[in-house]
Amino acid sequence: MLTLFRYNWQVRDDWFEWCRQLSAEELNASRTGGVGGILETLFHIADVEYSWICVIQGKEVKDPLFSDYAELDKVMALSEEYRRGLERFFQEEWPVQYNEFVTPPWMEKQYKKGDILNHVIAHEIHHIGQLSVWARDLNLPPVSANLIGRRLIKYDQTTY
C-alpha cells in the first residue's frame, strides 16, 4: 500500500512541476468537474489525504481554507508538510488495523481503516484523471499516470 501512496505523491509532484508552465489565471480558472480549478484540485487532494489519515490516527483534523493557499508554491509547501507527517505515520504506525472502525468528525458513519486507506488512494487517482483531461483541454500533454517505470517497486535487488 505504501507503494501506491508514494506513487500518488510522485505523480502529484510531477503535476506541481507541470503547473509551472501555467499562469496564475489558468491555475485558478474554474473547470468543469472536480472541485474548482487545477490548483484547487491539487490542494483538495493533499487536504483530503491528510484529513483521512488524521482520522485513522485519532488526531485532530485540520481544515485549511484554499483561499489561504491560492498560489502554486503555497499548495506545494502544504503538500510537502503533510507528506512528511504521513511518511512518519507509515514508518512508525504501520501496519494499520484494517478492520478497526473510526468515525470522521465530518460524518456520522463509522468506516474501517482499511477502507479509508483504499479510498484515499483511489480519490487521488480519480482527481489525477481530471487533471489529465484539463491538460488536454489546454492542448498540453498530461503527466504520465504509469506506475511502472517510476522505480517504486522492488523485486529482489532490482527496482522497477
Secondary structure by P-SEA (a helix, b strand, c coil): caaaaaaaaaaaaaaaaaaccccccccccccccccccaaaaaaaaaaaaaaaaaaaaccbbbbbbccccccaaaaaaaaaaaaaaaaaaaaccccccccbbbbbccccbbbbaaaaaaaaaaaaaaaaaaaaaaaaaacccccccccccccccccccccc
